[in-house]
Amino acid sequence: MASDFGPILRALSRNKARASIIVLEVALTLAIVVNCVSLIKDARLELAKQSGFLDEDLISVRVRAFDPAFNEQPFTDSVIAKDVEALRALPGVAAATQTRFRPWQGGGSSNEVWIAGTKSPTFRIQTYAADGQTFKSLGITVAEGRDFTDDEAVSERDRVRAVTSQNRPRSADGRATTPIVQEIVVSRAFAKLAFADGVALGKSLEDSDGDQYAIVGVIDRFYNPYAWNIGEYVMFYATRSTGMQYLVRAEKGQRETLLKSLDKALLTVNPGRVVKMDTIQDLKLKNQGEQLFVVKMLGGVIFLLVFVTALGIVGITSFSVAERTRHIGTRRALGAQKTDILRYFLTENWLLTSFGIVIGSGLAFFLNAALVSSSTASRLAPVLLLVGMGIMWVTGILSALAPALRGMRIEPAIATRNV
């Protein structure tokens, strides 16, 4: 095989354009394919992420009123209270809460806070309202401290009115001199982020308006429902959300039955409304639609690139064999075996593929660096590059095999005939 390198390299030097096409094809394909596989790996990790909630038992209920009576806020508040009572009384309901929070919703609310009374860094944290059954509905427990009660949950409208009141005394910099203190429950991830000892219970946070948040509980885990990365950092405050939006957790095996009865229970409370229900698993599929599309699209790109590269190698190698028909016949007449001809073309292809792989490896890391700097893509794992190199070598050999076999079967008498 080593004895073929000299003739092969000399032959390639006389056909630089043809050799360059194969090298460039292999290099570009390797660089793009391994980065596509890396992006697919990242997307699959996102798809495999669990919320930590009982998603399979959760139902999102959203109600839109058309009865003019709902224009009066006291009337709406009374209906909401009856809705919650009716939902919790239904057979098969483990818990129900009035909240805008939805697992896998792809968005939410956030705020910037820091440790009260200090010059600590500012932390971006998710914020959600909760009542006495929000955590129970999600299927999580307060690991430290205590949960909220329904009696503690003021209306969000009243909370916002109190926070934004123009009558609150303020300092020259616009901060309230009589801060409102709200009790909150935070995630353990945020506790570790904000406090050096990781202990959050009993401590307080502060925001830019001077309001403070007393930490009364800690939940073990929370995931990030945002479309952008904010980590598992969250705080819940005792507030009843505005609007007729509910989250219901069914008892095991009762979800489908409840989907048939929830709307009837709410319309019995007041028929002047339209009820829309979604399972949280369906919301998860919608939220992950982008990742699923990315996986399918990149999978198609990988297949197309490898297929086109293989076709290119087949075509160029076939042309090379046809162009050197008389040369092959001459070698056969001088005693070369069929296997010598086969080895020659496969070695030539292996060399071109290897040149392409060397160049493609550098391009792969360059492309990955660009992706990492401009997106949330992870750094290219060396093992992916090694796998990609193996795939390109196999693709190159298999693509050149059929033309090489045709060249091997050329007879000396036919090859040396004048045409």
C-alpha positions as CSV (number, residue, x, y, z in Angstrom):
1,M,0.0,0.0,0.0
2,A,2.8,2.4,0.9
3,S,4.4,1.8,-2.6
4,D,1.2,3.3,-4.1
5,F,1.6,6.6,-2.4
6,G,4.2,8.0,-4.8
7,P,2.3,7.3,-8.0
8,I,-1.0,8.4,-6.4
9,L,0.4,11.7,-5.2
10,R,1.9,12.4,-8.7
11,A,-1.4,11.5,-10.3
12,L,-3.3,13.8,-8.0
13,S,-0.8,16.7,-8.6
14,R,-1.8,16.5,-12.3
15,N,-5.5,16.6,-11.4
16,K,-5.6,19.2,-8.7
17,A,-9.1,20.4,-9.4
18,R,-10.6,16.9,-9.1
19,A,-8.7,16.2,-5.9
20,S,-9.6,19.6,-4.4
21,I,-13.3,19.0,-4.9
22,I,-13.2,15.8,-2.9
23,V,-11.1,17.3,-0.2
24,L,-13.3,20.4,0.1
25,E,-16.5,18.3,0.1
26,V,-15.2,16.1,2.9
27,A,-13.9,19.1,4.9
28,L,-17.1,21.0,4.8
29,T,-19.3,18.0,5.4
30,L,-17.2,17.0,8.5
31,A,-17.3,20.5,9.9
32,I,-21.0,20.9,9.5
33,V,-22.1,17.4,10.4
34,V,-20.2,17.2,13.7
35,N,-21.6,20.6,14.7
36,C,-25.1,19.6,13.7
37,V,-24.7,16.5,15.9
38,S,-23.5,18.7,18.8
39,L,-26.6,20.9,18.4
40,I,-28.8,17.8,18.2
41,K,-27.2,16.6,21.4
42,D,-27.9,19.9,23.1
43,A,-31.5,19.9,21.9
44,R,-32.1,16.3,23.1
45,L,-30.8,17.3,26.6
46,E,-33.4,20.1,26.6
47,L,-36.1,17.6,25.5
48,A,-35.1,15.2,28.2
49,K,-35.2,17.9,31.0
50,Q,-37.9,17.2,33.6
51,S,-39.8,20.0,35.3
52,G,-39.9,18.2,38.7
53,F,-43.7,18.6,38.8
54,L,-46.4,16.0,38.3
55,D,-46.8,17.0,34.6
56,E,-48.8,13.8,33.7
57,D,-51.5,14.7,36.2
58,L,-51.7,18.5,35.6
59,I,-54.5,20.3,33.7
60,S,-54.4,23.9,32.7
61,V,-57.8,25.6,32.8
62,R,-58.3,29.1,31.3
63,V,-61.7,30.8,31.3
64,R,-62.9,33.6,29.1
65,A,-66.0,35.5,30.1
66,F,-68.6,37.0,27.7
67,D,-71.3,37.9,30.3
68,P,-71.2,41.7,30.8
69,A,-71.5,41.1,34.6
70,F,-67.8,40.1,34.6
71,N,-67.0,43.8,33.9
72,E,-67.5,44.4,37.6
73,Q,-64.4,43.2,39.6
74,P,-66.2,42.3,42.8
75,F,-68.5,40.0,40.8
76,T,-65.5,38.4,39.1
77,D,-63.8,37.9,42.4
78,S,-66.8,36.1,43.9
79,V,-67.0,33.8,40.8
80,I,-63.3,33.0,41.1
81,A,-63.7,32.0,44.8
82,K,-66.6,29.8,43.8
83,D,-64.6,28.3,40.9
84,V,-61.8,27.3,43.2
85,E,-64.2,25.8,45.7
86,A,-66.0,23.8,43.0
87,L,-62.8,22.5,41.4
88,R,-61.4,21.4,44.8
89,A,-64.7,19.6,45.5
90,L,-64.7,17.5,42.3
91,P,-64.0,13.8,42.7
92,G,-60.6,12.9,41.3
93,V,-59.1,16.4,42.0
94,A,-56.0,16.2,44.3
95,A,-55.5,20.0,44.4
96,A,-56.5,23.1,42.5
97,T,-55.0,26.6,42.5
98,Q,-55.8,29.9,40.9
99,T,-52.5,31.0,39.2
100,R,-51.1,32.2,35.9
101,F,-48.1,30.0,36.3
102,R,-47.9,27.2,33.8
103,P,-45.2,24.6,33.6
104,W,-43.6,24.6,30.2
105,Q,-45.3,27.9,29.3
106,G,-42.1,29.3,27.8
107,G,-42.3,32.6,29.7
108,G,-43.2,34.3,33.0
109,S,-42.4,37.2,35.2
110,S,-39.0,38.2,36.7
111,N,-37.5,40.8,39.0
112,E,-34.1,42.0,40.1
113,V,-33.3,41.7,43.8
114,W,-30.4,41.6,46.2
115,I,-29.8,40.7,49.9
116,A,-31.6,43.3,52.0
117,G,-29.4,45.8,53.8
118,T,-26.2,44.8,51.9
119,K,-24.3,45.8,48.8
120,S,-24.6,42.3,47.4
121,P,-24.8,41.6,43.6
122,T,-28.1,42.0,41.9
123,F,-29.9,38.7,41.0
124,R,-32.4,38.1,38.3
125,I,-35.1,35.9,39.7
126,Q,-38.4,34.5,38.4
127,T,-41.5,35.7,40.3
128,Y,-44.9,34.0,40.5
129,A,-48.0,34.3,42.7
130,A,-49.2,31.4,44.8
131,D,-52.1,30.5,47.1
132,G,-52.5,27.7,49.7
133,Q,-52.6,24.9,47.1
134,T,-50.1,26.1,44.4
135,F,-47.3,23.8,45.5
136,K,-49.7,20.9,46.3
137,S,-51.1,21.3,42.8
138,L,-47.6,21.2,41.3
139,G,-46.9,18.1,43.3
140,I,-44.0,19.6,45.3
141,T,-43.5,20.3,49.0
142,V,-41.8,23.1,50.9
143,A,-38.5,21.4,52.1
144,E,-37.7,24.2,54.7
145,G,-39.9,26.6,56.4
146,R,-43.6,26.7,55.6
147,D,-46.1,26.9,52.8
148,F,-48.6,29.7,52.2
149,T,-52.2,29.5,53.3
150,D,-55.3,30.7,51.3
151,D,-55.9,33.3,53.9
152,E,-52.5,34.9,53.3
153,A,-53.0,35.3,49.6
154,V,-54.1,38.8,48.9
155,S,-55.4,39.7,45.4
156,E,-52.7,40.6,43.0
157,R,-54.6,43.8,42.1
158,D,-54.4,44.9,45.8
159,R,-50.7,44.0,46.0
160,V,-49.8,45.9,42.9
161,R,-51.9,48.9,44.1
162,A,-50.0,48.9,47.4
163,V,-46.6,48.6,45.8
164,T,-47.2,51.3,43.2
165,S,-49.2,53.7,45.5
166,Q,-48.2,57.3,44.9
167,N,-49.0,58.1,48.5
168,R,-46.1,56.1,49.9
169,P,-43.3,58.4,51.3
170,R,-40.2,58.2,49.1
171,S,-36.6,59.4,49.4
172,A,-34.8,61.7,47.0
173,D,-33.8,58.7,44.8
174,G,-37.4,57.6,44.5
175,R,-37.2,54.6,46.8
176,A,-40.0,54.0,49.3
177,T,-39.1,55.0,52.8
178,T,-41.7,52.7,54.2
179,P,-41.0,49.4,52.4
180,I,-43.7,46.8,52.0
181,V,-42.5,43.4,53.3
182,Q,-43.8,40.4,51.5
183,E,-43.3,36.8,52.6
184,I,-41.9,34.5,49.8
185,V,-40.8,31.0,49.1
186,V,-37.6,30.6,47.1
187,S,-35.9,27.7,45.3
188,R,-32.8,26.0,46.8
189,A,-30.9,26.9,43.7
190,F,-31.5,30.6,44.4
191,A,-30.6,30.1,48.1
192,K,-27.2,28.7,47.0
193,L,-26.7,31.5,44.5
194,A,-27.6,34.4,46.8
195,F,-26.2,33.3,50.2
196,A,-22.7,32.1,50.8
197,D,-23.8,29.5,53.3
198,G,-26.8,28.4,51.1
199,V,-29.2,29.1,53.9
200,A,-32.1,31.4,52.9
201,L,-34.7,30.7,55.5
202,G,-35.3,33.8,57.7
203,K,-33.4,36.1,55.5
204,S,-34.7,39.0,53.3
205,L,-34.3,40.3,49.8
206,E,-34.8,43.8,48.5
207,D,-35.7,45.4,45.1
208,S,-35.1,48.7,43.5
209,D,-38.2,50.2,44.9
210,G,-37.0,49.5,48.5
211,D,-39.6,46.8,49.1
212,Q,-38.5,43.7,51.0
213,Y,-39.2,40.0,50.7
214,A,-38.9,37.8,53.8
215,I,-38.0,34.2,53.0
216,V,-40.4,31.9,54.9
217,G,-39.9,28.7,52.8
218,V,-37.6,26.9,50.4
219,I,-38.5,24.4,47.8
220,D,-36.0,21.8,46.7
221,R,-36.1,22.2,42.9
222,F,-37.5,24.5,40.3
223,Y,-37.0,24.5,36.5
224,N,-36.7,27.3,34.1
225,P,-39.9,27.8,32.0
226,Y,-38.4,30.7,30.2
227,A,-37.4,30.6,26.6
228,W,-34.1,32.3,27.7
229,N,-31.8,31.1,30.4
230,I,-32.6,32.5,33.9
231,G,-31.6,29.3,35.8
232,E,-33.7,27.6,38.5
233,Y,-34.0,30.8,40.4
234,V,-37.5,31.6,41.6
235,M,-39.6,33.2,44.3
236,F,-43.3,32.7,45.0
237,Y,-45.3,35.3,47.0
238,A,-48.7,34.8,48.6
239,T,-51.0,36.4,46.1
240,R,-54.1,35.4,44.2
241,S,-53.5,35.9,40.5
242,T,-55.8,38.1,38.4
243,G,-58.0,36.4,35.9
244,M,-59.9,33.1,35.8
245,Q,-56.9,30.8,35.3
246,Y,-56.5,27.6,37.2
247,L,-54.1,24.7,37.6
248,V,-55.6,21.4,38.6
249,R,-53.8,18.2,39.7
250,A,-55.7,15.0,39.1
251,E,-55.4,12.0,41.3
252,K,-53.4,9.2,39.6
253,G,-55.3,7.8,36.6
254,Q,-58.1,10.5,36.9
255,R,-56.9,13.1,34.4
256,E,-58.9,12.0,31.4
257,T,-62.1,11.7,33.5
258,L,-61.6,15.2,34.8
259,L,-61.1,16.6,31.4
260,K,-64.7,15.7,30.7
261,S,-66.1,17.2,33.9
262,L,-64.0,20.3,34.7
263,D,-65.7,22.6,32.3
264,K,-69.2,21.4,33.4
265,A,-68.3,22.2,37.0
266,L,-67.2,25.8,36.1
267,L,-70.1,26.5,33.8
268,T,-72.4,25.3,36.6
269,V,-70.9,28.1,38.8
270,N,-71.5,30.6,36.0
271,P,-72.5,29.8,32.4
272,G,-71.5,33.1,30.9
273,R,-68.0,31.9,30.0
274,V,-66.0,29.7,27.6
275,V,-63.6,27.1,29.2
276,K,-60.4,26.0,27.6
277,M,-58.4,23.1,29.0
278,D,-55.0,21.7,28.1
279,T,-52.9,19.0,29.7
280,I,-49.5,20.1,30.8
281,Q,-48.0,17.4,28.7
282,D,-49.6,18.9,25.7
283,L,-48.2,22.3,26.7
284,K,-44.8,20.7,27.1
285,L,-44.9,19.4,23.5
286,K,-45.9,22.8,22.2
287,N,-43.1,24.4,24.2
288,Q,-40.6,21.9,22.9
289,G,-41.8,22.2,19.3
290,E,-38.8,24.3,18.4
291,Q,-36.3,21.8,19.8
292,L,-38.1,19.0,18.0
293,F,-38.0,20.9,14.8
294,V,-34.3,21.6,15.3
295,V,-33.6,17.9,15.8
296,K,-35.5,16.9,12.7
297,M,-34.1,19.7,10.5
298,L,-30.5,19.1,11.6
299,G,-31.0,15.3,11.1
300,G,-32.1,16.1,7.5
301,V,-29.1,18.3,6.9
302,I,-26.7,15.6,8.1
303,F,-28.3,13.0,5.9
304,L,-28.4,15.4,2.9
305,L,-24.7,16.5,3.3
306,V,-23.4,12.9,3.7
307,F,-25.5,11.7,0.8
308,V,-24.4,14.6,-1.5
309,T,-20.8,14.0,-0.5
310,A,-21.0,10.3,-1.2
311,L,-22.6,11.0,-4.6
312,G,-19.8,13.5,-5.4
313,I,-17.1,11.0,-4.5
314,V,-18.8,8.3,-6.6
315,G,-19.0,10.6,-9.6
316,I,-15.5,11.9,-9.4
317,T,-14.0,8.4,-8.8
318,S,-16.1,7.0,-11.7
319,F,-14.7,9.8,-13.9
320,S,-11.2,9.0,-12.7
321,V,-11.6,5.3,-13.5
322,A,-13.0,6.0,-17.0
323,E,-10.3,8.5,-17.7
324,R,-7.6,6.1,-16.8
325,T,-8.9,3.0,-18.6
326,R,-5.9,2.6,-20.8
327,H,-3.5,3.2,-17.9
328,I,-5.3,0.4,-15.9
329,G,-5.1,-1.9,-18.9
330,T,-1.4,-1.2,-19.3
331,R,-0.8,-2.0,-15.7
332,R,-2.8,-5.2,-16.0
333,A,-0.8,-6.2,-19.1
334,L,2.4,-5.7,-17.1
335,G,1.3,-8.1,-14.4
336,A,-0.8,-6.0,-12.0
337,Q,-3.5,-8.0,-10.3
338,K,-7.1,-7.0,-9.9
339,T,-6.6,-6.4,-6.2
340,D,-3.7,-4.0,-7.1
341,I,-6.1,-1.8,-9.1
342,L,-8.7,-1.9,-6.4
343,R,-6.2,-1.0,-3.7
344,Y,-4.9,1.8,-5.8
345,F,-8.2,3.6,-6.1
346,L,-9.2,3.0,-2.5
347,T,-5.9,4.3,-1.3
348,E,-6.2,7.3,-3.5
349,N,-9.7,8.0,-2.0
350,W,-8.4,7.4,1.5
351,L,-5.7,10.0,1.1
352,L,-8.1,12.6,-0.3
353,T,-10.6,11.8,2.5
354,S,-7.8,12.1,5.1
355,F,-6.7,15.5,3.7
356,G,-10.3,16.6,3.9
357,I,-10.7,15.4,7.5
358,V,-7.6,17.3,8.6
359,I,-8.9,20.5,7.1
360,G,-12.5,19.8,8.3
361,S,-11.3,19.2,11.9
362,G,-10.0,22.8,12.0
363,L,-13.1,24.1,10.4
364,A,-15.3,22.2,12.8
365,F,-13.7,23.9,15.9
366,F,-13.8,27.3,14.2
367,L,-17.5,26.9,13.4
368,N,-18.2,25.6,16.9
369,A,-16.4,28.6,18.4
370,A,-18.6,30.9,16.3
371,L,-21.8,29.1,17.5
372,V,-20.7,29.2,21.1
373,S,-20.1,32.9,21.0
374,S,-23.4,33.7,19.3
375,S,-25.8,31.2,20.9
376,T,-26.2,28.8,23.8
377,A,-24.5,26.0,21.9
378,S,-22.1,23.9,23.9
379,R,-18.4,23.3,23.1
380,L,-17.7,20.6,20.6
381,A,-16.8,17.3,22.3
382,P,-13.7,15.7,20.9
383,V,-15.5,12.3,20.8
384,L,-18.0,13.8,18.4
385,L,-15.2,14.8,16.1
386,L,-13.6,11.4,16.3
387,V,-17.0,9.8,15.4
388,G,-17.4,12.2,12.5
389,M,-13.9,11.4,11.2
390,G,-14.8,7.7,11.3
391,I,-18.0,8.3,9.4
392,M,-16.3,10.3,6.7
393,W,-13.6,7.6,6.2
394,V,-16.3,4.9,5.9
395,T,-18.3,7.2,3.6
396,G,-15.3,7.8,1.4
397,I,-14.3,4.1,1.2
398,L,-17.8,2.9,0.5
399,S,-18.5,5.6,-2.1
400,A,-15.3,4.8,-4.0
401,L,-15.8,1.0,-3.8
402,A,-18.2,0.6,-6.7
403,P,-16.1,2.7,-9.2
404,A,-13.0,0.9,-8.0
405,L,-14.6,-2.5,-8.6
406,R,-15.5,-1.5,-12.1
407,G,-11.9,-0.4,-12.7
408,M,-10.6,-3.7,-11.3
409,R,-12.7,-5.7,-13.8
410,I,-11.2,-3.9,-16.9
411,E,-9.5,-6.5,-19.1
412,P,-6.0,-5.7,-20.5
413,A,-7.1,-6.4,-24.1
414,I,-10.0,-4.0,-23.9
415,A,-8.1,-1.3,-22.1
416,T,-5.2,-1.2,-24.6
417,R,-7.4,-1.1,-27.7
418,N,-7.2,2.2,-29.6
419,V,-10.4,4.2,-29.6
